[in-house]
């Protein structure tokens, strides 16, 4: 995806010219080769921008005027298609949702369950309270979409809704463009599409990753620190496993010499040493995995795209610890196979 910050105020647009510009812009950009879809939005999710306000939901009146504060985004036609957010009921905004027709709104699943549990929210209404009980016109719910991440990646599901950009003029909008291929290759084409309508327009084109860079910086720093601490802990654990098992095997040199003197073969010694060491290792790995599964629920808010009990992660770490223990057993076992029984017994 590509994003383009638009500022119509600095270019001297009034509302009528601005609305016409937005409609022409969407047509122009969507005709650009390599563009799959384009839309407008007031804010980019997960950035520092935020819009919220009190909302009066019909059937949930608040006589004391204490209406719930809910986050909002003002978005254009094909927004959910462009952003990859599934519509689970009703429809998304289209070009017919313009000023002069009844205003509409789309809510997310959490908001639908909060205000209309076990009911269809379609056709329900809400409005914005003003000063002195001066309310805005009602907005009708025409769609329900899947929950997204709005402020942070680790946030809990929260109520959120969207209003139509073509019904709410704003002098500053962000153009969102979904491309078919690598988005960076279409920077120039998208910029030229904007400038074709207005050469004075400042059109700074960025990839969605670049747009989120500043907003995600604290999370990336935290992940880097946690990753470094995890690697340090993993290294210490591997060294500890190797050292303990290797020392335990070396302490049995005399026993190994005695067994060999009584007729044990090299293969018998090798299986004895590695078998006993791996039994302890597998027991430790099992206990550690059980303890980790019990504690990982505290990490849920820090994980995105992976469950706290991800089987691949647990299997990979179990294999890593087991490999370290096997190596720790193998080297002393190979050394033990070369022990001279007479020397070992003499030392004993």
PEBEL-V504705 format. One record per residue. N is the residue number from 1. SS is DSSP state (~ for helix, > for strand, _ for the rest). PSI is psi as a letter, one per 30 degrees, with the letter a starting at -180 (999 if undefined). OMEGA is omega in degrees with one decimal (999 if undefined). Layout:
n={N N}
ss={SS SS}
psi={PSI PSI}
omega={OMEGA OMEGA}
This chain:
n={1 2 3 4 5 6 7 8 9 10 11 12 13 14 15 16 17 18 19 20 21 22 23 24 25 26 27 28 29 30 31 32 33 34 35 36 37 38 39 40 41 42 43 44 45 46 47 48 49 50 51 52 53 54 55 56 57 58 59 60 61 62 63 64 65 66 67 68 69 70 71 72 73 74 75 76 77 78 79 80 81 82 83 84 85 86 87 88 89 90 91 92 93 94 95 96 97 98 99 100 101 102 103 104 105 106 107 108 109 110 111 112 113 114 115 116 117 118 119 120 121 122 123 124 125 126 127 128 129 130 131 132 133 134 135 136 137 138 139 140 141 142 143 144 145 146 147 148 149 150 151 152 153 154 155 156 157 158 159 160 161 162 163 164 165 166 167 168 169 170 171 172 173 174 175 176 177 178 179 180 181 182 183 184 185 186 187 188 189 190 191 192 193 194 195 196 197 198 199 200 201 202 203 204 205 206 207 208 209 210 211 212 213 214 215 216 217 218 219 220 221 222 223 224 225 226 227 228 229 230 231 232 233 234 235 236 237 238 239 240 241 242 243 244 245 246 247 248 249 250 251 252 253 254 255 256 257 258 259 260 261 262 263 264 265 266 267 268 269 270 271 272 273 274 275 276 277 278 279 280 281 282 283 284 285 286 287 288 289 290 291 292 293 294 295 296 297 298 299 300 301 302 303 304 305 306 307 308 309 310 311 312 313 314 315 316 317 318 319 320 321 322 323 324 325 326 327 328 329 330 331 332 333 334 335 336 337 338 339 340 341 342 343 344 345 346 347 348}
ss={_ > > > > > > _ _ _ _ _ _ _ ~ ~ ~ ~ ~ ~ ~ ~ ~ ~ ~ ~ ~ ~ ~ ~ _ _ _ _ > > > > > > > _ _ _ _ _ _ _ _ _ > > > > > > > _ _ _ _ _ _ _ _ _ _ > > > > > > > > _ _ _ ~ ~ ~ ~ ~ _ _ _ > > > > _ _ _ _ _ _ _ _ _ _ _ _ _ > > > > > ~ ~ ~ ~ ~ ~ ~ _ _ _ _ _ _ _ _ _ > > > _ > _ ~ ~ ~ _ > _ _ _ > > > > > > > _ _ _ _ _ _ _ _ _ _ _ _ _ _ > > > > > ~ ~ ~ _ _ _ _ > > > > > > > > _ _ _ ~ ~ ~ ~ ~ ~ ~ ~ ~ ~ ~ ~ ~ ~ ~ _ _ _ _ _ _ > > > > ~ ~ ~ ~ _ ~ ~ ~ ~ ~ ~ ~ ~ ~ ~ ~ ~ ~ ~ ~ ~ ~ ~ ~ ~ ~ ~ ~ ~ ~ ~ ~ ~ ~ ~ ~ ~ ~ ~ ~ ~ ~ ~ _ _ ~ ~ ~ ~ ~ ~ ~ ~ ~ _ _ _ _ ~ ~ ~ ~ ~ ~ ~ ~ ~ ~ ~ ~ ~ ~ ~ ~ ~ ~ ~ ~ ~ ~ ~ ~ ~ ~ ~ ~ ~ ~ ~ ~ ~ ~ ~ ~ ~ _ _ _ _ _ _ _ _ ~ ~ ~ ~ ~ ~ ~ ~ ~ ~ ~ ~ ~ ~ ~ ~ ~ ~ ~ ~ ~ ~ ~ ~ ~ ~ ~ _ _ _ ~ ~ ~ ~ ~ ~ ~ _}
psi={l l k j k k j f e f g g k a e e e e e e e e e e e e e e e f f k k f k e l l l l l e l k k g a f k k k l l k k j k k f h l j f f g i k k k k k l k j l a k g e e e e f h j k j f k b l l k a f f i l k f l k k l l k l l e e e e f e f i k g l k f k f l l l l k k a k h h j l l l k k k k f l k l l k a k e e l f g l l k l k k l k l k e f f j k k f k l k k k k k l e b j e f f g e e e e e e e e f f e j f f k j i j k l l e e e e f e e e f e e e e e e e e e e e e e e e e e e e e e e e e e e e e e e e e e f f g e e e e e e e e f g g k l e e e e e e e e e e e e f e e e e e e e e e e e e e e e f f f f f g e f f k k g k l f h j e e e e e e e e e e e e e e e e e e e e e e e e e e f g k j e e e e e e e 999}
omega={174.5 175.3 177.9 177.3 -178.5 178.0 -178.0 180.0 -178.4 179.4 174.0 -179.3 166.8 -173.8 -177.7 179.2 -179.1 178.8 178.5 179.0 -179.1 -178.7 178.2 -179.5 -179.9 177.6 -176.7 -176.4 -178.2 175.5 -179.0 178.2 -179.5 178.9 179.2 178.4 179.0 -179.5 178.4 175.1 177.3 -176.9 173.3 179.6 175.9 174.6 -176.7 -179.2 -179.3 172.7 176.5 179.0 178.2 -177.5 176.8 -179.4 -179.7 -176.6 177.8 -177.1 178.0 -177.0 -179.5 179.1 -179.2 -177.6 -178.5 175.4 -177.6 179.5 -175.2 165.6 179.0 -169.7 -177.2 176.4 178.0 -179.6 -174.5 174.1 -178.7 -177.5 -179.8 179.0 -176.6 171.5 -174.8 177.5 178.6 -175.1 172.1 -177.1 177.3 -175.9 178.5 177.8 -175.6 177.0 -179.6 175.4 -178.0 -178.7 -176.9 -177.5 175.9 -177.4 174.8 -174.4 -179.3 178.4 178.6 -179.7 -177.8 -174.1 -178.3 -179.1 179.1 177.3 174.3 178.8 -177.2 -178.1 176.5 -173.6 173.4 178.4 -176.3 178.7 175.7 179.2 177.1 178.9 176.3 -173.9 172.2 173.2 178.4 172.8 -177.5 177.3 -179.6 -178.9 175.0 -178.8 177.6 173.6 176.1 170.6 -171.3 -178.7 -178.9 179.8 -175.1 -175.6 174.3 177.2 -178.2 178.0 -178.2 175.6 -174.4 171.3 -172.9 -178.1 -178.8 173.5 -176.7 -176.3 174.7 -176.6 178.6 178.5 175.6 175.6 177.1 -176.5 173.7 -176.8 178.4 -178.8 -179.1 -174.5 -177.3 -178.7 -177.9 179.4 -175.6 -178.2 179.3 178.1 179.5 177.4 177.5 -177.0 177.6 178.2 -179.2 -176.9 -179.7 -177.2 174.3 -175.4 176.6 -176.4 179.2 171.7 -179.6 178.1 178.2 179.5 -177.8 -172.3 -178.1 -178.0 -176.4 -177.9 178.3 179.9 -179.5 176.9 179.8 179.5 178.9 178.8 178.6 178.4 178.6 178.2 178.0 178.5 177.4 178.4 178.9 179.4 179.0 178.9 -179.5 179.0 -179.8 178.4 -179.1 -175.9 -177.0 -177.7 179.5 179.0 -179.3 179.9 -178.3 178.6 -177.0 -177.7 -179.1 178.6 -179.9 178.3 179.2 179.5 -179.6 178.3 -179.9 173.0 178.8 178.6 -179.1 178.9 178.1 -179.9 -178.0 -179.9 179.5 -175.9 -177.0 -179.1 -179.4 179.3 -177.8 175.6 178.4 -179.4 -178.3 175.9 178.7 179.2 179.1 178.9 179.3 179.3 179.0 179.1 179.8 179.7 179.4 -175.8 -174.1 178.5 178.1 -179.2 -173.8 -176.6 -178.8 -173.9 177.7 176.8 178.3 -179.0 178.5 179.5 -178.2 -175.3 -179.7 178.7 -179.7 -179.5 -179.3 -179.8 177.2 178.7 -179.6 179.3 179.8 178.0 178.0 179.2 178.8 176.7 179.4 177.3 -172.9 -176.2 176.5 179.3 176.4 178.4 -179.4 179.4 -177.9 -179.4 174.5 -176.3 -178.0 179.4 -178.1 -179.9 179.5 179.1 -179.6 999}
